[in-house]
């Protein structure tokens, strides 16, 4: 089983290299990396990571 620190490292890597539109997309990308993450735990997982990227081309109210 993959641990929290490995998951956080993968989240940071994904955020740096992908344009992730929403939590569902992040969840899908994590699953492709071998992580099963419940939708409810994603906000906490994201907040515990130190890297954030703010959407620059937001077509809806952000």
Secondary structure, 3 states (H helix, E strand, C coil): CCCHHHHHHHHHHHHHHCCCCCHHHHHHHHHHCCCCCCHHHHHHHHHCCCCCCCCCCCCCCC
